[in-house]
Amino acid sequence: MKPLKHIFILLAAALCIGVSSCSKVIDITIPADAEQVVVEGTIETNVPPVVILTKSARFFDNIQINNLGSYFIHGAAIKITASDGQEVELIELCLQNLNLSPEDAQTVLSAFGFTSVDSGKVPDVCVYTVPDIATYFTSGQCSFMGKERTTYNLDIMAPGFKSSSDSIHVTSSTYIPKSIGVDSLGFKEHPNPAYRDSMISCYAYFSVPDTFGNFVRYWTKRNSERFYAPLSQSVYDDRLFVGLTIGLPVERGQPRSGDFDINTYSYFWKGDTITVKWGNIDNKVYDFYYTLENDGGDSPFSSPVKIKTNINNGLGVWAGYATQYSTIIAPK
């Protein structure tokens, strides 16, 4: 009787699958208070700190692309303390309050790492930076700028999302290491013969220290364009190259919203003036960008990756860079 009993059980299960009355509706409520503080902060050698403070959007929310200003967090108290004893309290700077022309606003946007998609309108963008930022733009100097071999502690008291009486305490720390930089830049032919007359590959040659724990992130600039990070991977570690002198292909960075052509992507045009921005970083900044850039994007076949943030009680990154610049002109 046991085999017959098993058959009846299987038939009953199959019947239940095919009948709607056997199905169960699962209701999941996404909590409304899932918003978090998102930090995008940088401090570079000889450059003042810039912190962009926004709030996260819930996964199923509609992104208000025409009202990005609604995501910025205003009125936060932000303090940066350096291991050499220096400290500074940042001020909030909003472009729409500066009475700038669209052209001047674009210049400031580029300096802060933004791209304006509408040249006829000053975007509703706010950043936190040093009080004497105007002095930096006019003279290249100000009272608080990044230094090598220095730790920078970030302390943020942000207004709560539910009421003005709430506050959110966010902290982080980043280290600007010693700058290593690039020894030289060089070129190789395009692998496709059809493009060799017009395009070229750029390589960065550099010596890796003989001790572990060196990390780098880079950007490229083509002619008068702004600096862009590579679309594929912008960060590298030294695990396979300790003590070696190597040549690394430098991928031409471009806007993520730009057109993608597999034959021209990552290559430069002959005659281009190429500038490589090379930034040494600490391991936590490396972990953030490595996990961010290897999350699989929109591919349904990729495995989920948890982004490693160095922000306590929030999301994002507080990144210190020991930067150097190298420029070369591609031969025609």
C-alpha positions in Angstrom: 0.0 0.0 0.0 2.9 2.4 0.6 3.7 3.0 -3.2 0.0 3.7 -3.8 -0.1 6.1 -0.9 2.9 8.0 -2.3 1.1 8.3 -5.7 -2.0 9.8 -4.1 0.2 12.3 -2.2 1.9 13.4 -5.5 -1.4 13.7 -7.3 -2.8 15.8 -4.5 0.3 18.1 -4.6 0.0 18.5 -8.4 -3.7 19.3 -8.1 -3.0 21.9 -5.5 -0.4 23.6 -7.7 -2.9 23.8 -10.6 -5.7 25.2 -8.5 -5.7 28.9 -7.5 -7.4 28.2 -4.2 -4.3 26.5 -3.0 -2.1 29.5 -3.6 -1.1 31.9 -0.9 -0.7 35.7 -1.3 2.4 37.0 0.5 2.2 40.7 1.5 5.5 42.4 2.2 5.5 45.9 3.7 8.6 48.0 3.0 9.1 50.2 6.1 8.8 53.9 5.3 11.7 54.8 7.6 14.3 52.8 5.6 15.9 56.1 4.3 19.6 56.5 5.2 22.2 59.2 5.0 24.3 58.8 1.9 27.8 60.4 2.0 30.0 61.1 -1.0 33.1 62.8 0.4 36.6 63.4 -0.9 39.8 65.0 0.3 42.9 65.1 -1.9 46.4 66.3 -1.5 46.4 70.1 -1.9 42.6 70.1 -2.4 40.0 71.1 0.2 37.4 68.5 1.3 34.0 68.3 -0.4 31.1 66.3 1.0 27.8 65.7 -0.8 25.1 64.6 1.6 21.9 63.0 0.3 19.2 60.6 1.5 18.7 57.2 0.0 15.5 56.4 -1.9 13.5 53.3 -1.2 13.9 50.5 -3.8 10.4 50.8 -5.2 10.2 54.6 -5.0 9.9 56.7 -8.2 13.1 58.7 -8.6 12.3 62.4 -9.1 14.8 63.0 -11.9 13.5 66.6 -12.4 13.8 67.4 -8.7 17.1 66.0 -7.6 17.4 68.8 -5.1 14.8 67.0 -2.9 17.4 64.3 -2.1 20.0 66.6 -0.7 20.2 66.9 3.1 20.4 70.5 4.2 21.4 72.0 7.5 23.9 69.3 8.6 26.8 70.1 11.0 29.9 68.6 9.5 33.4 68.6 11.1 36.6 67.2 9.9 39.6 66.5 12.2 43.0 65.6 11.0 45.6 63.5 12.7 48.0 66.5 12.6 45.7 68.5 14.8 43.9 70.6 12.2 40.2 70.8 12.1 37.5 72.6 10.1 33.7 72.9 10.1 32.2 72.8 6.7 29.6 75.1 5.3 26.7 74.3 2.9 27.0 75.8 -0.6 24.0 75.7 -3.0 24.5 76.8 -6.6 21.0 78.3 -6.9 21.8 80.7 -4.0 25.0 82.0 -5.6 23.4 83.9 -8.6 25.8 82.3 -11.0 25.3 82.3 -14.8 24.8 78.8 -16.3 28.4 79.0 -17.6 29.9 79.8 -14.2 27.7 77.2 -12.6 29.0 74.6 -15.0 32.6 75.6 -14.0 31.8 75.1 -10.3 29.9 71.9 -11.0 32.9 70.4 -12.8 35.2 71.4 -10.0 33.0 69.5 -7.5 32.7 66.5 -9.8 29.2 67.1 -11.3 28.0 67.2 -14.9 25.1 69.5 -15.8 22.7 68.0 -18.3 20.9 71.3 -18.9 23.2 74.2 -19.8 20.3 76.7 -19.7 19.4 76.2 -16.0 21.5 76.2 -12.8 20.8 72.9 -11.1 19.6 72.5 -7.6 22.9 71.1 -6.3 24.4 71.6 -2.8 27.7 70.6 -1.3 29.5 71.0 2.0 33.0 72.4 1.9 35.5 74.8 3.6 34.4 78.4 4.4 37.1 79.9 2.3 36.5 77.8 -0.8 36.4 81.0 -2.9 40.0 81.7 -2.0 40.9 78.2 -3.3 39.2 78.9 -6.7 41.1 82.2 -7.1 44.5 81.4 -5.7 44.7 77.6 -5.3 45.2 77.9 -1.6 42.9 77.7 1.5 43.1 77.1 5.2 42.4 73.3 5.1 43.6 71.0 2.3 44.6 67.3 2.2 48.1 66.1 3.1 49.9 62.9 2.5 50.3 60.4 5.4 47.4 62.0 7.3 44.2 60.6 8.7 41.0 62.6 8.4 38.0 61.9 10.7 34.6 62.9 9.5 31.8 63.7 11.9 28.3 64.6 10.7 25.2 65.5 12.6 22.4 65.4 10.0 18.8 66.4 10.5 16.4 63.4 10.8 14.0 62.5 8.1 10.9 62.3 10.3 11.0 65.6 12.2 13.4 68.5 12.7 14.0 67.4 16.3 15.6 64.1 15.2 19.3 63.9 14.3 21.4 61.3 12.8 25.1 60.9 13.8 27.3 59.7 11.0 31.1 59.1 11.2 33.9 57.9 9.1 37.7 58.0 8.7 40.0 57.9 5.7 43.8 58.0 5.3 45.8 59.7 2.6 48.8 57.6 2.0 52.2 58.5 0.4 51.8 59.2 -3.3 53.5 56.8 -5.6 52.5 58.0 -9.0 53.2 56.9 -12.6 56.8 56.6 -13.9 55.8 57.2 -17.5 53.0 56.9 -20.1 53.2 55.0 -23.4 51.2 53.7 -26.3 50.4 50.5 -28.1 48.5 49.9 -31.4 44.8 49.3 -31.5 44.2 45.5 -31.8 41.8 46.0 -34.7 43.7 46.9 -37.9 40.6 48.9 -39.1 41.2 51.5 -36.3 45.0 51.6 -36.2 45.2 54.8 -38.3 43.0 56.8 -35.9 43.1 55.2 -32.4 45.6 54.1 -29.9 45.9 52.3 -26.5 47.5 54.2 -23.6 49.6 52.4 -20.9 50.8 53.6 -17.5 54.2 52.2 -16.3 54.9 52.3 -12.6 56.9 50.6 -9.9 55.0 48.8 -7.1 56.6 49.0 -3.6 57.9 45.7 -2.2 55.4 45.8 0.7 51.8 44.8 0.6 48.9 47.2 1.1 49.1 49.7 -1.8 45.9 50.6 -3.6 45.2 53.0 -6.4 42.3 54.6 -8.2 42.6 56.5 -11.5 40.8 58.9 -13.9 41.6 60.1 -17.4 41.1 63.4 -19.2 41.0 63.7 -23.0 41.9 67.2 -24.3 39.7 69.8 -22.6 37.1 67.3 -21.3 36.7 66.7 -17.6 38.2 63.8 -15.7 36.2 60.5 -15.9 36.8 57.2 -14.1 36.8 54.1 -16.3 33.5 52.3 -16.8 34.8 48.9 -16.0 37.2 49.1 -13.1 39.0 52.2 -11.6 40.7 50.6 -8.6 43.6 48.2 -8.3 45.5 46.5 -5.5 49.1 45.2 -5.4 48.6 41.5 -4.5 50.0 40.2 -7.8 52.6 42.9 -8.5 54.5 43.6 -5.2 58.1 44.7 -6.0 57.5 44.8 -9.8 57.6 47.4 -12.5 54.5 46.9 -14.7 52.6 48.4 -17.5 48.8 48.8 -16.9 46.4 49.6 -19.8 44.8 53.0 -19.1 41.1 52.9 -20.0 39.7 56.1 -21.5 37.1 57.2 -19.0 33.7 58.5 -20.3 30.3 59.5 -19.0 28.2 56.6 -18.0 25.4 58.2 -20.0 27.5 58.4 -23.2 27.3 56.2 -26.2 29.1 52.8 -26.0 31.1 51.5 -29.0 33.2 48.4 -28.4 35.7 49.5 -31.1 36.3 52.9 -29.6 35.6 52.3 -25.9 38.7 52.7 -23.7 40.9 53.9 -26.6 42.2 57.4 -27.4 42.4 59.1 -30.7 45.8 59.9 -32.2 46.8 63.5 -31.5 44.9 63.6 -28.2 46.3 65.2 -25.1 45.9 62.6 -22.4 46.0 63.4 -18.7 46.0 60.6 -16.1 45.0 61.4 -12.6 46.5 58.8 -10.3 45.3 58.5 -6.7 46.7 56.3 -4.0 44.0 55.3 -1.5 43.6 53.2 1.6 42.1 49.7 1.7 38.6 50.8 2.8 38.2 53.2 -0.1 39.5 50.4 -2.4 36.9 48.0 -1.0 34.1 50.4 -1.6 34.9 51.0 -5.2 35.9 47.4 -6.0 32.5 46.1 -4.7 30.6 49.0 -6.3 32.2 48.3 -9.7 31.8 44.6 -9.5 28.2 44.3 -8.5 27.2 43.0 -11.9 25.3 46.1 -13.0 22.0 45.2 -14.6 23.0 41.7 -15.7 20.4 39.0 -14.6 23.2 36.4 -14.5 25.4 38.2 -12.0 25.7 37.3 -8.4 24.6 40.0 -5.8 27.5 41.8 -4.2 27.2 43.7 -0.9 28.8 47.2 -1.3 31.4 47.8 1.4 31.0 51.2 2.8 33.3 53.0 5.3 30.5 55.2 6.6 29.3 54.4 10.1 25.5 54.7 10.5 25.1 55.5 6.8 26.0 54.6 3.2 28.6 55.8 0.7 32.3 56.6 1.0 34.6 59.2 2.6 37.7 58.9 0.4 41.2 60.4 0.7 43.5 60.5 -2.3 47.2 61.1 -2.7 47.0 62.3 -6.3 49.5 63.0 -9.1 48.9 64.0 -12.7 50.7 62.7 -15.8 50.2 64.2 -19.3 51.2 62.9 -22.7 50.2 63.6 -26.3 49.3 60.6 -28.5 51.4 60.5 -31.7 49.6 61.1 -34.9 
